[in-house]
């Protein structure tokens, strides 16, 4: 009823946020980048979602929380800071924007006639459409293979067939959706206060000055 959000509130101010679905995908790839530490991930994420905006140290944590709220399509980060071990009803199934890029592109074209290479979509639109992809798309079939629990009474031939499909379409461990959620929660909780991380970095720079 309220339309798609184009801004977030940070420290009592309305700030525009990059709403492109491409930014959401880049943010996920950023979270999975093992070559970046928590500080670099926070800095890069803020620059992705708020290009050209400089945040004072005392509002960086609030800015990052607003970013995560937007990324989670309106879910309060404080309500979803579990370990990722228990699967909730709204948890994303196993897929990877990077490894499944071709299947995602073709699924949107097949189901909605949308060319993701050209179509500008709001992140919340993209996620809603993604979750509603029909079962006859190859992507949804592949997700089905990955999540399938083979019944104990399955014949030997069928079991071998399903196990082969699971191997063919298996994702690298780093692309697991539970691991991505866990990484985000670690960044929010175990990584500490983003403002504190940045302040500690500034103190280190000052100590290195002659």
Buried (B, 14 or more C-beta within 10 A) or exposed (E): EEEEBEEBEBEEEEBEBBBBBBBBBBBBEBBBEEEBEBBBBBBBBBEBBBEEEEBEBEBBBBBBBBBBBBBBBEEEBEEBBEEBEEEEEEEBEBBBBBBBEEBBBBBBBBBBEBEBEEBEBBBBBBBEBBEEBEEEBBBBBBBEBBEEEEEEEEEEEEBEEBBEBBEEBEBEEBBBBBBBBBBBBBBBEEBBBBBEBBBEBEEEEEEEEE
